Amino acid sequence: MYIHIYIHICIFFFSDKMTHTTRADTSNEDLKYNIASLEALKEAEERSRKLTNNVVGILSSLEQRLATLRRTILPVYNETGNLQAQQQNIEMTLNALDHAIGYYGVCQEVEATVRAGPGGSGGLDNFLEAMNRLYNAQRYFQKNNPSSVELENVTSLFVVGLDALYVEFHDILTRQSKPILPIVLLDLIGSDEDTSGEDAPQSLCQLPESILGDLLKISLWLEERGHRKHVKIYASVRSAIVLRSLQLLKEHQRSASGGSAHAGSPLPKTKFGNRHSLGIQEISGKRASKRLQHALEKKASRMLLKASQTTGLGLSLTASRKPPPQLSGHSVEDTAPDEQEMENYLLLTVGLHKLMQAERSLVAKILPTSLQAQVLEATVREAMDLVAHDGESIATRAKRCIVRRDFSAVLVIFPILKHLGELKPDLERTVEGCDYALRSKFTSVLNTLNITGAKALEDFAESVRNESNSILPKDGTVAESTSNVLVFLEQLAEYADTAGAVLRRSADMESATSIKQTENIYRIVLGTYIKKVLAQLNLVLVSKSDTSYSDVALRALFRLNNHNHVINALRRSSLMELLLLAEPSALQTYHDLLLRDKANYVSTTFAKARAYLEQPFDEPVMAVIMICINHVIQPGAKTLKEKFLGFTRELEEVAKCQRSYSVPDARLREELRKELQQAIVPLYTNFHNKYRGISFSKNPAKYIKYTPEQISILIDTFFDTTA
């Protein structure tokens, strides 16, 4: 069609051109050329049309043939697909039949292996493979034929195999689990290993790799199939091992300390004795090995000497505190907890922590993660109950000591609190994920001990304030109550942070002090408590001295001795440092008390004697001299005689009393003698020199018995009962 249009355009163009160029001079050659071109173009168009028609015909023929082929092939294809599907169905049916037929013969094929158990000739792997076949058969029959006899047979045999597997798990675990010997546990406690390292005590419960592999295989197989009876078996076996290990440690401690010091024992118990001997005592009925002695020495030095060793501590307590009377009828629960028991309890607690770490490591190798916390809890529960019971027993007996006002016995609580507080983070990390009831047991023991310690400190302060039954010493020396209070406070200061924390938790101290949070908060709290106790002690001493001593000088000497003893005790220990944290002016306050007491004592000792030397004469001295010259005894001479006689009488009376008085501090004793000499000797020297040359009597030696030097020597005999 385009060719026809083109031809018409060309014809129009040429005709138009010819019309317009009629006037032009065109040659005939151009016209002929154009006509020839037009003819050629027509021929080309005709050839193209023929070719198009041919191609269309060919394509139409091909389409018809393809349609005919499709109509012929499609039924064959469909039939072939159906045949293939049928073949696959037949193959699957045959396989399912073979599989189902295999389940029917499982019992006969694996019965011998299952009944032989994991320890049979085939071994554990072969047994587990047989159990797998039984398990699969059981599931098949439960799903497809739950009422079949085959299901009963498979289930019965599977239960037999399951029981055998449980027995094997129990036997392996029991056979390989042995209680930890005390010496092994003590070696580990006494070592320098970090208690916070979870891998440190693995050696306590190491099992052979082959044994661990078998236990792990059994555990995983049972867990994958939903059977967990082995968890209870594991917890039961390992719980008995942990408990027995602790019991062996307790029995060993009892034998190593020569047996328990019960109330019926005729031997008095010594509190806070020589700590170096704690770990090397003779074993009753056994001979201690060098290794055992070394282990005991190491753990004693690490756990006790590090935190609580002070110079002369054992002597101070045994000297200041009499042991309570022991009656044969008293039960063990009435005895006071002693240091050996404290050490044993600390060792028991640390030993439990080591065992718990070892159990956590072991259970991680045998049981899946989801069960580890639960099993660890069941494993250590009885052992934790044992340790908690012992701790509560110590607290209960300490409370009985508080009732008996045996406060020194309660001091054993503070080292326990200190070490348990240090152990608490590691122990809580070990039982992380366990039930709260287990995790709270240790905290419960700490709370009980904290409450008991707070009660002891509160009652001790109350007893100091209400102390009224004791009799003050006749010689004015340091009161027993003063010594006991300071000994108690010195021992309490060894655990300043622990005691401060206990006091901080008590309601009384919380309301009585408004202390900002500082790094020395607990030491400040203890310093406040010490200040309170010393203030109450001072009030009691002053009140009782007012009613007990009629002699003013003895009253002043008693207060001076006690105040001096207090300040010396504060200086030789950490008490002064703690007291200054709470009361920066405490040292100056005690200095002022000492100066006041010393001045009162010195001024009152020779008060009556000084009165004879200081009273003025009514008559002038010249009159006395004239009277003496005329050998007439007048009232002036008589007065002089009375002064010398009165002074001598008072001096000797004072000397007699002062020799019976006591000043334990040698430095203070010498200071008082010097001050007494300075108070009376210069005054007497002036008096003596002034009147010794006057012949106021025919027998002057009867009235002038002492020279100033002799008075100084006499004063040097004060506070000396042998003089």
C-alpha positions in Angstrom: 0.0 0.0 0.0 2.9 2.3 0.8 4.3 1.6 -2.7 1.0 2.7 -4.3 0.9 5.9 -2.3 4.5 6.6 -3.3 3.7 6.0 -6.9 0.7 8.4 -6.8 2.9 11.0 -5.1 5.5 10.7 -7.7 2.9 10.9 -10.5 1.5 14.0 -8.9 4.9 15.5 -8.4 6.0 14.8 -12.0 2.6 15.9 -13.4 2.7 19.1 -11.4 6.3 19.7 -12.4 5.5 19.1 -15.9 2.6 21.6 -15.6 4.8 24.2 -14.0 7.8 23.5 -16.2 5.9 23.5 -19.5 7.2 26.9 -19.9 10.7 25.6 -19.0 13.0 24.1 -21.3 13.2 20.4 -20.2 14.9 17.6 -22.1 13.1 14.4 -23.1 15.9 12.4 -21.5 14.9 13.3 -18.0 11.3 12.4 -18.7 12.3 8.9 -20.0 14.6 8.4 -16.9 11.8 9.2 -14.6 9.4 6.8 -16.3 11.9 4.0 -16.2 12.5 4.5 -12.5 8.8 4.4 -11.9 8.4 1.1 -13.8 11.3 -0.4 -11.8 9.6 0.7 -8.6 6.3 -1.0 -9.7 8.2 -4.3 -10.4 9.8 -4.2 -6.9 6.5 -3.7 -5.3 5.0 -6.7 -7.1 7.9 -9.0 -6.1 7.5 -7.9 -2.4 3.8 -8.7 -2.5 4.4 -12.2 -3.8 7.1 -12.9 -1.2 4.7 -11.8 1.6 1.9 -14.0 0.4 4.3 -17.0 0.3 5.5 -16.4 3.9 2.0 -16.1 5.1 1.1 -19.4 3.5 4.0 -21.2 5.0 3.3 -20.0 8.5 -0.4 -21.0 8.3 0.6 -24.5 7.2 3.0 -24.8 10.2 0.4 -23.7 12.6 -2.0 -26.3 11.4 0.6 -29.0 11.6 1.6 -28.0 15.3 -2.1 -28.1 16.3 -2.4 -31.5 14.8 0.8 -32.7 16.7 -0.5 -31.3 20.1 -3.8 -33.1 19.7 -1.8 -36.3 19.1 0.9 -36.0 21.9 -1.2 -34.6 24.9 -3.1 -37.8 25.7 0.2 -39.8 25.7 1.8 -37.2 28.1 -1.1 -37.4 30.5 -1.0 -41.1 30.5 2.7 -41.2 31.1 2.3 -38.8 34.2 -0.4 -41.0 35.7 1.8 -44.0 35.3 4.7 -42.3 37.0 2.6 -41.1 40.0 1.2 -44.6 40.4 4.8 -46.0 40.4 5.8 -43.5 43.1 2.8 -44.3 45.2 3.6 -48.0 44.9 7.2 -47.4 46.0 6.1 -45.3 49.0 3.6 -47.9 50.0 6.2 -50.6 49.8 8.6 -48.5 51.9 5.9 -47.7 54.5 5.0 -51.4 54.7 8.7 -52.3 55.1 9.0 -49.7 57.9 5.8 -50.8 59.6 6.8 -54.5 59.3 10.1 -53.6 60.9 8.3 -52.2 64.0 6.5 -55.5 64.5 9.8 -57.3 64.8 11.7 -54.8 67.0 11.0 -56.6 70.3 12.4 -59.9 69.1 15.4 -58.2 67.5 16.5 -56.0 70.5 15.1 -58.0 73.5 18.4 -59.7 74.3 20.3 -56.4 74.1 17.8 -54.5 76.2 17.6 -57.2 78.9 21.4 -57.4 79.0 21.4 -53.7 80.0 24.0 -51.0 79.2 26.7 -53.0 80.8 26.2 -55.9 78.4 28.5 -57.1 75.7 27.3 -54.5 73.2 28.1 -51.6 75.5 26.2 -48.4 76.1 26.1 -47.3 72.5 24.5 -50.5 71.3 22.0 -50.4 74.2 21.0 -46.8 73.3 20.6 -47.8 69.7 18.2 -50.6 70.7 16.3 -48.3 73.0 16.0 -45.8 70.1 14.3 -48.6 68.0 12.0 -49.4 70.8 11.2 -45.7 71.4 10.4 -45.2 67.7 8.2 -48.4 67.6 6.4 -47.3 70.7 5.6 -43.9 69.1 4.4 -45.6 65.9 2.0 -48.0 67.6 0.7 -45.2 69.8 -0.1 -43.2 66.8 -1.3 -45.8 64.4 -2.5 -48.8 66.4 -2.8 -47.8 70.1 -4.8 -50.9 71.0 -2.4 -53.5 69.5 -0.6 -56.2 71.5 2.6 -55.1 69.8 2.3 -51.7 71.7 2.1 -53.5 75.0 5.1 -55.6 74.2 7.2 -52.7 73.0 6.2 -50.5 76.0 6.9 -53.3 78.5 10.4 -53.9 77.0 11.0 -50.2 76.8 10.3 -49.8 80.5 12.7 -52.6 81.3 15.4 -50.8 79.3 14.5 -47.5 80.8 14.9 -48.9 84.3 18.2 -50.5 83.3 19.4 -47.1 82.0 18.4 -45.4 85.3 20.2 -48.1 87.3 23.3 -47.8 85.1 23.2 -44.0 85.6 22.9 -44.4 89.4 25.6 -47.1 89.6 28.1 -45.2 87.5 27.5 -42.0 89.6 27.6 -43.9 92.9 30.7 -45.9 92.0 32.6 -42.8 90.9 31.4 -40.4 93.6 33.3 -40.5 96.9 33.2 -38.0 99.8 35.9 -35.5 99.8 38.5 -36.2 102.5 38.9 -33.4 105.1 42.6 -33.1 104.4 41.9 -32.5 100.7 39.3 -29.9 101.5 41.5 -28.2 104.0 44.4 -28.2 101.6 42.2 -26.4 99.1 40.9 -24.0 101.7 44.4 -23.2 102.9 45.7 -22.7 99.3 46.1 -19.3 97.7 43.5 -20.0 95.1 40.9 -17.3 94.6 37.6 -18.4 96.1 35.8 -16.4 93.4 37.2 -18.6 90.6 34.6 -21.0 89.5 37.1 -23.3 88.0 39.3 -23.5 91.1 37.8 -26.5 92.9 37.2 -28.7 89.9 39.7 -31.2 91.2 37.4 -32.0 94.1 34.9 -33.8 91.8 36.9 -34.8 88.8 35.6 -37.9 87.0 37.3 -39.8 84.2 36.5 -38.5 80.8 35.1 -41.8 79.7 32.7 -41.8 82.7 31.7 -38.3 82.0 31.0 -39.2 78.4 28.8 -42.1 79.4 26.8 -40.0 81.9 26.4 -37.3 79.4 25.1 -39.8 76.7 22.6 -41.2 79.1 21.5 -37.8 80.3 21.1 -36.4 76.8 19.2 -39.4 75.6 16.8 -39.3 78.5 16.3 -35.5 78.2 15.6 -35.7 74.5 12.9 -38.2 75.1 11.3 -36.4 78.0 12.4 -38.7 80.9 13.9 -36.9 83.9 14.1 -39.4 86.6 17.8 -39.3 86.3 17.8 -35.7 87.5 16.5 -36.9 90.9 19.0 -39.7 90.9 21.8 -37.3 90.3 20.7 -34.9 92.9 20.2 -37.6 95.5 23.6 -39.2 95.0 25.6 -36.0 94.8 23.6 -34.4 97.7 24.6 -37.4 99.9 28.2 -36.9 98.8 28.3 -33.2 99.6 26.6 -33.7 102.9 28.9 -36.5 103.9 32.0 -34.5 102.9 30.9 -31.7 105.3 30.1 -34.1 108.0 33.6 -35.6 107.7 35.0 -32.2 107.9 33.1 -31.5 111.1 34.2 -34.8 112.6 37.7 -34.1 111.7 37.6 -30.6 113.3 36.1 -32.1 116.4 38.9 -34.6 116.7 41.6 -32.2 115.7 40.5 -29.8 118.5 40.6 -32.6 121.1 36.8 -33.0 121.1 34.1 -30.5 121.9 34.3 -28.5 125.1 30.9 -29.3 126.5 29.3 -27.7 129.5 30.0 -30.9 131.5 33.7 -30.7 130.9 35.8 -29.9 134.0 38.2 -27.9 131.9 37.4 -24.2 131.6 37.1 -22.8 128.1 39.5 -20.1 127.1 38.1 -17.5 124.7 40.4 -15.9 122.1 43.4 -17.8 123.3 46.7 -18.1 121.4 45.6 -18.2 117.7 48.8 -19.7 116.5 47.9 -23.0 118.2 44.5 -23.3 116.7 45.5 -25.3 113.7 48.1 -27.6 115.1 46.4 -29.2 118.1 46.9 -32.9 118.7 44.4 -35.1 117.0 42.5 -37.3 119.5 43.1 -41.0 118.7 45.2 -40.2 115.6 48.6 -38.9 114.7 48.4 -35.7 112.7 50.5 -35.8 109.5 52.8 -32.9 108.6 50.6 -32.2 105.6 47.5 -31.9 107.8 49.3 -29.6 110.2 50.5 -27.4 107.3 47.0 -27.2 106.0 45.5 -26.3 109.3 48.2 -23.7 110.0 47.6 -22.1 106.6 43.9 -21.8 106.8 44.1 -20.5 110.4 46.5 -17.8 109.4 44.5 -16.8 106.4 41.1 -16.8 108.0 41.8 -15.6 111.5 45.1 -13.9 112.0 44.6 -11.7 108.9 41.5 -10.1 110.4 41.6 -10.5 114.2 45.1 -10.8 115.6 46.1 -8.3 118.3 48.8 -8.2 120.9 47.8 -9.8 124.2 44.2 -10.4 123.3 44.0 -13.8 124.9 45.6 -12.6 128.1 43.3 -9.6 128.4 40.2 -11.6 128.2 41.2 -14.4 130.4 42.4 -12.0 133.0 39.4 -9.7 132.9 36.7 -12.2 132.5 36.1 -15.2 134.6 34.7 -18.3 132.9 31.1 -18.9 133.7 30.5 -21.8 136.2 30.0 -25.0 134.3 27.4 -27.4 135.7 27.4 -31.0 134.6 23.6 -30.8 134.1 23.9 -28.1 131.4 23.3 -29.0 127.8 25.6 -28.2 125.0 23.1 -25.5 123.8 23.9 -23.5 127.0 27.6 -23.3 126.4 29.1 -20.1 125.0 30.5 -20.3 121.4 34.3 -20.2 121.6 36.9 -19.3 119.1 37.6 -22.9 118.1 33.9 -23.3 117.2 34.0 -20.0 115.3 37.0 -21.2 113.3 35.4 -24.5 112.6 32.2 -22.8 111.4 34.1 -20.5 109.1 35.9 -23.5 107.7 32.7 -25.4 107.3 31.2 -22.5 105.4 34.2 -22.0 103.1 34.3 -25.8 102.6 30.6 -25.8 101.6 31.4 -23.0 99.1 34.2 -25.0 97.6 32.0 -28.1 97.3 29.2 -26.0 95.7 31.6 -24.6 93.1 32.8 -28.1 92.3 29.2 -29.4 92.0 28.3 -26.5 89.7 31.2 -27.4 87.5 30.3 -31.1 87.5 26.6 -30.7 86.8 27.5 -28.4 83.8 29.4 -31.4 82.3 26.6 -33.9 82.7 23.2 -32.2 82.6 21.7 -29.7 80.1 21.8 -26.0 81.0 18.1 -25.7 81.6 18.3 -28.2 84.5 21.6 -27.2 86.1 20.3 -24.6 88.5 17.5 -26.8 89.7 19.8 -29.8 90.2 22.5 -27.7 92.0 19.8 -26.5 94.3 18.7 -30.0 95.2 22.3 -31.2 95.5 23.5 -28.6 98.0 20.2 -28.0 99.9 20.9 -30.4 102.8 24.5 -29.2 103.1 23.3 -25.6 103.2 20.7 -26.5 105.8 23.5 -28.0 107.9 25.6 -24.9 107.7 22.6 -22.7 108.3 21.6 -24.7 111.4 25.1 -24.4 112.8 25.1 -20.7 112.3 21.7 -20.3 113.9 22.9 -22.5 116.8 25.8 -20.2 117.4 23.5 -17.2 117.3 21.0 -18.9 119.7 23.8 -19.7 122.2 25.1 -16.2 121.8 21.7 -14.8 122.7 21.8 -17.0 125.9 25.2 -15.5 126.7 23.6 -12.0 126.3 20.9 -13.0 128.8 23.7 -14.1 131.2 25.5 -10.8 130.5 28.4 -12.8 129.1 29.1 -10.2 126.4 32.7 -11.2 125.7 31.4 -14.6 124.4 29.3 -12.8 121.8 32.4 -11.3 120.2 32.9 -14.5 118.3 30.0 -13.4 116.1 31.9 -10.5 114.6 34.7 -12.5 112.9 32.0 -14.8 111.6 30.1 -11.9 110.2 33.2 -10.4 108.7 34.3 -13.5 106.8 30.8 -14.5 105.8 30.2 -11.0 104.5 33.3 -11.4 102.4 32.2 -14.8 101.2 28.6 -13.8 100.4 29.2 -12.3 96.9 31.1 -15.5 95.7 28.5 -17.8 97.3 25.6 -15.9 95.7 27.3 -16.0 92.4 27.7 -19.8 92.8 24.0 -20.4 93.5 22.8 -17.8 90.9 19.7 -19.1 89.2 18.7 -21.4 92.1 15.5 -21.1 94.0 15.1 -18.0 96.3 14.6 -20.3 99.3 18.1 -21.7 98.9 19.7 -18.3 98.0 18.2 -16.7 101.0 19.4 -19.2 103.6 22.9 -17.7 103.7 21.4 -14.2 103.9 19.1 -15.4 106.7 22.1 -16.7 108.7 23.8 -13.3 108.2 20.7 -11.5 109.3 20.3 -13.6 112.4 24.0 -13.0 113.4 23.6 -9.3 112.6 20.5 -9.0 114.9 22.3 -11.0 117.6 25.4 -8.8 117.4 23.3 -5.6 117.5 21.4 -7.0 120.5 24.7 -7.8 122.2 26.0 -4.3 121.7 22.8 -2.7 122.7 22.5 -4.7 125.9 26.2 -4.2 126.7 25.7 -0.4 126.5 22.6 -0.8 128.7 24.5 -2.9 131.2 27.2 -0.3 131.5 24.6 2.4 132.2 22.8 0.2 134.7 25.8 -1.3 136.5 25.1 -0.9 140.2 25.9 -4.2 141.8 29.6 -4.1 141.6 31.6 -2.9 144.6 34.3 -0.3 144.0 37.9 -1.2 145.1 38.8 0.1 148.5 42.3 1.2 147.3 40.9 3.5 144.6 42.4 1.5 141.8 40.9 0.8 138.4 37.4 -0.6 138.7 36.8 -4.1 137.3 33.9 -2.7 135.2 36.2 -0.1 133.6 38.7 -2.8 132.7 36.0 -5.1 131.3 34.4 -2.4 129.2 37.7 -1.4 127.7 38.7 -5.0 127.0 35.4 -5.5 125.3 35.7 -2.4 123.2 39.3 -3.2 122.3 38.3 -6.6 121.0 35.3 -5.0 119.2 37.5 -2.5 117.5 39.3 -5.4 115.7 36.2 -5.7 113.6 35.4 -2.0 113.3 33.8 -2.2 109.9 31.8 -5.3 110.7 30.6 -3.9 114.1 29.9 -0.5 112.5 27.8 -2.2 109.9 25.9 -4.1 112.5 25.3 -0.9 114.5 24.3 1.0 111.3 21.5 -1.5 110.7 20.0 -1.0 114.2 17.2 1.4 114.5 18.6 3.1 117.6 21.9 4.1 115.9 20.1 5.1 112.7 17.9 7.6 114.6 20.6 8.8 117.0 23.1 9.6 114.3 22.8 11.6 111.1 26.0 10.6 109.5 26.6 11.4 105.8 27.7 8.6 103.6 31.5 8.5 103.7 34.1 5.9 103.1 34.6 5.7 106.9 30.9 5.5 107.7 31.0 2.2 109.6 34.1 3.3 111.6 32.3 6.6 112.5 29.3 4.7 113.6 31.4 2.4 115.9 33.2 5.5 117.1 29.8 7.0 118.1 29.0 3.8 119.9 32.3 3.9 121.8 31.7 7.5 122.7 28.3 6.5 124.1 29.6 3.6 126.1 32.5 5.6 127.6 30.2 8.5 128.5 27.9 6.1 130.3 30.8 4.4 132.0 32.1 7.8 133.2 28.7 8.7 134.6 28.4 5.4 136.4 31.9 5.8 137.9 31.3 9.3 139.1 27.9 8.4 140.6 29.2 5.3 142.3 32.3 7.0 143.6 30.2 9.8 145.2 28.3 7.2 147.2 31.1 4.7 147.8 33.9 6.9 149.0 33.6 9.3 152.0 37.2 10.3 151.6 37.3 13.1 149.0 40.9 12.4 148.1 40.2 8.7 147.6 37.2 9.6 145.4 39.4 11.9 143.3 42.1 9.2 143.1 39.6 6.6 141.9 38.4 8.8 139.2 41.9 9.7 138.2 43.0 6.1 138.0 40.0 5.2 135.9 40.2 8.1 133.5 44.0 7.5 133.1 43.3 3.8 132.4 40.7 4.7 129.8 42.9 7.1 128.0 45.9 4.7 128.0 43.6 1.9 126.7 42.4 4.3 123.9 45.9 5.2 122.9 47.4 1.7 122.8 44.6 0.4 120.5 42.6 1.7 117.6 39.9 2.9 120.0 41.3 6.5 120.0 41.3 6.7 116.2 37.7 5.5 116.1 36.6 7.8 118.9 38.2 10.8 117.2 36.3 10.1 114.1 33.1 10.6 116.0 34.3 13.2 118.5 37.4 15.1 117.4 37.7 16.8 120.9 37.6 13.5 122.8 41.4 13.5 123.5 41.3 17.1 124.9 38.2 16.2 127.0 40.1 13.3 128.6 43.1 15.5 129.2 40.9 18.1 130.9 39.4 15.3 133.1 42.9 14.1 134.0 44.0 17.6 135.0 40.9 18.2 137.0 41.0 14.9 138.8 44.7 15.3 139.5 44.2 18.8 140.9 41.3 17.6 143.0 43.3 14.8 144.4 46.4 16.9 145.2 44.4 19.7 146.8 42.3 17.4 148.9 45.1 15.0 150.1 46.9 17.6 152.3 44.0 20.0 152.8 43.8 19.4 156.6 47.6 19.4 157.0 48.0 22.6 155.0 45.5 24.3 157.2 47.9 24.0 160.1 50.7 25.6 158.1 48.6 28.4 156.5 46.5 29.7 159.4 47.9 33.0 160.7 48.9 33.6 164.4 46.9 35.9 166.7 50.0 37.0 168.5 53.1 38.4 166.8 56.2 36.3 166.6 58.1 38.7 168.8 55.6 38.1 171.6 56.3 34.4 171.4 60.0 35.0 171.5 59.7 37.3 174.6 57.5 34.8 176.3 60.1 32.1 175.6 62.9 34.3 176.9 61.0 34.8 180.2 60.3 31.1 180.4 56.6 31.7 180.6 54.4 29.5 178.6 51.8 31.7 176.9 49.0 31.0 174.4 51.4 31.8 171.4 53.7 28.9 172.2 50.7 26.7 172.8 49.3 27.5 169.3 52.7 26.7 167.7 52.7 23.3 169.5 49.2 22.6 168.2 50.2 23.4 164.7 53.2 21.1 164.7 51.3 18.3 166.4 48.2 18.8 164.2 50.3 18.8 161.0 52.3 15.7 162.1 49.1 13.9 163.0 47.4 14.7 159.7 50.6 13.9 157.8 50.9 10.5 159.3 47.2 9.8 158.9 47.4 10.8 155.2 50.6 8.6 154.8 48.8 5.7 156.4 45.9 5.9 154.0 47.9 6.7 150.9 50.1 3.7 151.4 47.0 1.5 151.2 45.8 3.3 148.0 46.8 2.0 144.6 47.9 3.7 141.4 48.6 1.0 138.8 50.2 3.3 136.2 53.9 3.8 137.2 54.1 7.0 135.3 51.0 8.5 137.0 52.3 7.2 140.3 55.5 9.2 140.0 53.7 12.3 138.8 51.4 12.2 141.7 54.2 11.8 144.2 56.0 14.8 142.7 53.0 17.0 142.7 52.2 16.0 146.3 55.7 17.0 147.3 55.4 20.3 145.5 52.1 20.9 147.1 53.3 20.4 150.8 57.1 20.4 151.0 57.7 24.0 150.0 55.0 25.2 152.4 56.3 23.0 155.2 59.9 24.1 154.5 59.0 27.7 155.0 57.1 26.9 158.2 59.8 24.6 159.5 62.6 27.0 158.8 60.7 29.9 160.3 59.9 28.3 163.7 62.4 25.5 164.3 64.8 28.0 165.9 62.3 29.1 168.4 62.3 27.3 171.7 58.6 27.1 172.2 59.0 23.8 174.1 61.5 22.1 176.4 61.2 19.1 174.1 61.0 20.4 170.4 61.5 16.9 168.9 58.2 15.9 170.4 56.5 18.4 168.1 58.8 18.7 165.1 59.1 15.0 164.0 59.8 15.6 160.3 62.2 17.6 158.3 61.2 18.6 154.7 63.5 15.9 153.4 61.8 13.3 155.5 58.4 14.4 154.3 59.6 14.0 150.7 60.8 10.5 151.5 57.5 9.8 153.3 55.5 10.9 150.2 57.6 8.5 148.1 56.1 5.6 150.1 52.6 6.5 149.0 50.8 3.9 147.0 53.2 1.2 148.3 51.6 -1.3 150.7 55.1 -2.8 151.6 56.4 0.6 152.9 
